Amino acid sequence: LLLLLLALLTAVTKAKVFSQCELAYLLQEEGEEGLDGYEGYSLASWLCMAFYESTFNTAAQSIKADGSTNYSIFQISSQQWCTSDNRCRMACRVLLLLSNITDDIICAKRIARNPQGMYAWKGWAMHCKGQDLSEWVEGCDL
């Protein structure tokens, strides 16, 4: 238990709040591994979703009524993606809270490949779907 607490404290201290353009560059920089155009969703869609889910904060956590927790920049649900069948194949509590978002991107891709796609994120469905999202990449030197 003590080791888990230390790991959590370490992870939180390594968290990061990205600027919009910094995150845009990172998500695009990943090339084939990135999110721009993944499953047909634009870079702007991913940025919009991340903003409304976490305000670009890798330390973001929200506890749900069912006791599960949503983690990190994409608010990945522990109940749906990190426990029981562990579809993201990671320890969300530790890995998703780091400033390195490679694991977040891998898990987000798994989520987006499911039939619900980006609808898995309420922030995207409520604020980004069907909107002109060009403002999310404006001013970024991509």
Salt bridges, closest charged atoms under 4 A:
GLU22 OE2 - LYS16 NZ 3.05
ASP85 OD2 - ARG87 NE 3.75
